[in-house]
């Protein structure tokens, strides 16, 4: 190795061999997402994390981590201190602190690894392979992280070599069997724990060294380029590349990347050429800065570049896309609008129509451009060897073979009017649009047909025609701002369903005759047989389609998110976008072409930056680099556990676990899903962060993958962790819980039994006391009840005796009236006798005698007493009695008890605002009382228990039967009806006499004035009869009459004195009150 390096540096010294850099296709460099926000990270070193991600060590000594989504932390550094001398190896940072080599984990845990000799001051630290090397003033130290051995080499030979200046070690690497030092005074090799100078290297300044273990090559970076040395082939001449001050070197599969003070160079090992990557694509995607401080290969098909202007990413996959900038497409070098692209048959050339003319472009090696026509061009179409141009001055025919304009006889309209769009069908008939006027011109028959603009749907005017496409099986298709039209057999039809997709940008007909449309709001396919529109699923939601192309591999769609390949059924096969050589929102609408007939189909797509060309066959079989999910940050209850280096860890039960995800080089639109066990279902992750709460104790393996089926194999990751079982959930604790619970239950049962025994004793004492009290109270109640019964018996006996005494007098009065031939008086006497008989029949015993009673009078009394109760409860009591003198035959008088029980039971069933309707009428010799309502079910009415006298309880149906009546209950969903009936008494003659008497009295005795005066008196009596002080004196004061005149007038009108009339009213009202169960004394 020593001889090889001597020969190499001899060659380098004399500068015999060199390789000149050549210009390459413009490259795309993707900046960090934060750079668009104005944050620029000037990193002097980049490290690739063991689990993915990029570590940034900036010029201020701060450490940050980039996971493809965010840079952590947002402010400050991941490490608590700033370190200028720092390296990364085996998922940790290494530095020298206070004379000791320290290892700092990514979560800022510092560990002292090995102590250096006392007083050692380390000037520089670096990494080579699995070893850490350190340089002090007099010694060179190496620490092997696998064998854990610390070795030292003296640097005194470096001091003795050049005493005029201090030799500074800039870099070191271990090559094959020796350590190689790059210094400001040449190169040194290790020899027996010291270093010897390579004489041929002289005292030239060497900045960096790079050893390729794969190729056994050494790269020596100097102030004037890199010397490439093949250590395997001693006879091979060294090669000098990249003539500039070299700062960093990286290796890829087939290239060496060299960062210098003057830009970035790539040396290809396939053709031994060196290319300087240009930064003239676009200001947002160019390589800013000239000093390339650091280069690292992420082993996923990309190179990360650190310059003084920030950190950038270059995708090796992007080399499949060849670019031509807009300014290279025009003669003047100025940008021009691209109008159309047309491939030439059987050739790798295409015609490019722009706003400034038409050019022939060849992409074979270096893109070549040949200007064919110069002038304003709106559209173009190729017909054989003739190119028809749509210009502001009409149609122009251009011969591509001879590169000249051919004069052709054209209609006047096509010679001088502006033509916006042009297309040719399979019959070589030209179709064009001038403004919104559609026309066709047959180049063979010279027939010109103008369709005008009336075919446009009025509802969408004004409108602009955006596409004109001739198809083999579907006629001429016209794309507009509001949908698509089709022309078949001179008939224009509007496809109304296409209006939902907005402005049309591109139309193609596939090999099966189906038509594909790309519009503002999506892509859809029209079936050739049914004409049905089928929506095509886009690679991502909410992206803007631009242009459609067809190759044998399928249908290609350019969009705002890149390039997508579909199969002919409309399913996504491949998708390519940023950051793999393409740029978001770069493709322009309607501008694309494919060489469908070529053996090696190519795609050419119009871009805002120029043109993009790619091989359709190569791209269809290519797969994007593998991009595993990066678990960039793990927090437990907001406490940082690790950054960029996930490993198995434990979480205390009840703690919250927060995970942050990323993926390199994918920097946007990361869509993931996860599951915690093999049997669980996949759940989506909103954003790039996942928080897990309330996890049960046990071992977990978090599975992560992309939500997109296309990227599922590239984006996947796993993380194992354990939730520690707390002591209070362990089996021992469970046994203790069970034993404690059993003991507690026993204690509770014992305590409860003691308390129950005590409570039972107290309760027994209270029961005995209450029993004695109730026994004493029952004796008093029985005594009082006996007295009340006696009082009632006495009152009934007294009332019966009074009636018996009055009856002979009524008979005598009746006989006297008959003798005096006064029929009216006789009728009145008979009526009074019947009413007194009713009062007599109201008894509380249960004698089995036939009684006659006025049912309407009893019902009226009960209704009047219950009306207030119904009103207070918010219910309605509606009673209607057809006859006021409905007499019934009773076996036993208990009507008041029956009606009271029915009204009470109805109030229990009714709700607020519901009504109880009571009707009394005569049918077929029986008096019927019906009670109907819409309340709750009345199925238990007949079994209602009620008391009659004493403490005896009887069912309501039994009471009706005892009275000699019948009871029926009818129920339905709408209403309940209770019907009672009793036999009617025979009093027809009495009613007839009473009617004749009343009629005679009305016609012959009283006139209207007297009846009005008498009604006033009767009303005064009704209002004041309960007043014991009420008399004739009160009446005459109200009527303003003398007492003598009043008595005479009242006697003339009624045939009785006022006092007699007042007593009769009081007696009648008293009877009514008795029937309703009230005391007579309460009403005077």
Beta strands, then each sheet from edge to edge (+ up, - down):
strand 1: 21-23
strand 2: 30-31
strand 3: 43-48
strand 4: 54-58
strand 5: 63-66
strand 6: 71-72
strand 7: 87-89
strand 8: 92-97
strand 9: 100-105
strand 10: 110-115
strand 11: 124-128
strand 12: 131-135
strand 13: 139-144
strand 14: 150-154
strand 15: 169-175
strand 16: 178-183
strand 17: 186-190
strand 18: 195-197
strand 19: 206-212
strand 20: 217-222
strand 21: 225-230
strand 22: 239-241
strand 23: 246-251
strand 24: 255-260
strand 25: 263-268
strand 26: 274-276
strand 27: 292-297
strand 28: 302-307
strand 29: 310-315
strand 30: 322-325
strand 31: 338-343
strand 32: 349-354
strand 33: 357-362
strand 34: 368-374
strand 35: 379-383
strand 36: 386-391
strand 37: 394-399
strand 38: 404-406
strand 39: 421-424
strand 40: 429-434
strand 41: 437-442
strand 42: 448-452
strand 43: 465-470
strand 44: 476-480
strand 45: 483-488
strand 46: 491-495
strand 47: 504-509
strand 48: 515-519
strand 49: 522-526
strand 50: 533-536
strand 51: 545-551
strand 52: 554-559
strand 53: 562-566
strand 54: 572-576
strand 55: 587-594
strand 56: 602-607
strand 57: 610-615
strand 58: 629-636
strand 59: 639-643
strand 60: 649-652
strand 61: 657-663
strand 62: 672-675
strand 63: 683-685
strand 64: 689-692
strand 65: 698-706
strand 66: 716-724
strand 67: 851-854
strand 68: 876-881
strand 69: 887-890
strand 70: 915-923
strand 71: 926-933
strand 72: 945-947
strand 73: 953-955
strand 74: 966-971
strand 75: 976-983
sheet 1: 1+ 26+ 25- 24+ 23-
sheet 2: 2+ 29- 28+ 27-
sheet 3: 3+ 4- 5+ 6-
sheet 4: 7+ 8- 9+ 10-
sheet 5: 11+ 12- 13+ 14-
sheet 6: 15+ 16- 17+ 18-
sheet 7: 19+ 20- 21+ 22-
sheet 8: 30+ 57- 56+ 55-
sheet 9: 31+ 32- 33+ 34-
sheet 10: 35+ 36- 37+ 38-
sheet 11: 39+ 40- 41+ 42-
sheet 12: 43+ 44- 45+ 46-
sheet 13: 47+ 48- 49+ 50-
sheet 14: 51+ 52- 53+ 54-
sheet 15: 59+ 58- 61+ 64-
sheet 16: 60+ 66+ 65- 62+ 63-
sheet 17: 67+ 69-
sheet 18: 68+ 70+ 71- 75+ 74-
sheet 19: 72+ 73-
end
